[in-house]
């Protein structure tokens, strides 16, 4: 199971990479493995704002649909439009080409509430 040490994680199995107040967000390797083959990602609109914990979209696999919950509060700056044509990138490269959205943080202190890699590995066992 791939759990990069330079990322932050949520109990809902999202990862967050924060740089200069911008958070790239995706789902973890564990989550994509549990979901199976990803066939569709429903995105928010660029400019939409969300509070931490609120659903901002959905991810659909062959067998199920799951909510994507905002790990941090902020405004959507960018969506990964490549996933419209190839949602399987979430499966093949969840921490790279499979990122889902980029968010401008509105409450930077929330990043301190996210799990580090060690804590996330303990969560998924």
C-alpha positions, 0 to 999 in steps of 0.5 A, a space after each residue: 500500500 502506497 502512503 507517501 510521507 509528504 502528504 496529509 490524510 483524512 479518515 475519509 481516505 482523501 490525501 492533501 498536498 499543500 503548497 503556498 496556500 493551495 491544496 491538491 486533493 485526491 483519494 488515497 491508494 487504499 481508497 481506489 483499491 477498495 472502490 475498484 475500477 473508477 469510471 466517473 468523477 463528478 466535479 464541483 465548479 471552479 469558484 465553488 467554496 466548501 467547508 471542511 467535511 462537506 461533500 464536493 463531488 462524487 467518485 463512481 466505480 463499477 460497483 459503487 458511488 462514493 462522496 468526495 468530502 472536502 478535507 479543508 475549507 476553501 475555494 475550488 481553483 482547478 479541476 482535473 479535466 483529464 479525468 473526464 476522458 480517463 477516470 482510471 488515472 485515479 486507479 493507476 496514479 492516485 497521487 499524481 495524474 489522478 489528483 481531483 481538485 486544487 483548492 485555495 485554503 480559506 482556513 490554513 489552521 485546518 491542515 494541522 487537523 489532518 493525519 500524517 502518513 504514520 497515523 493514516 497507515 495505522 487507520 487502514 491497518 
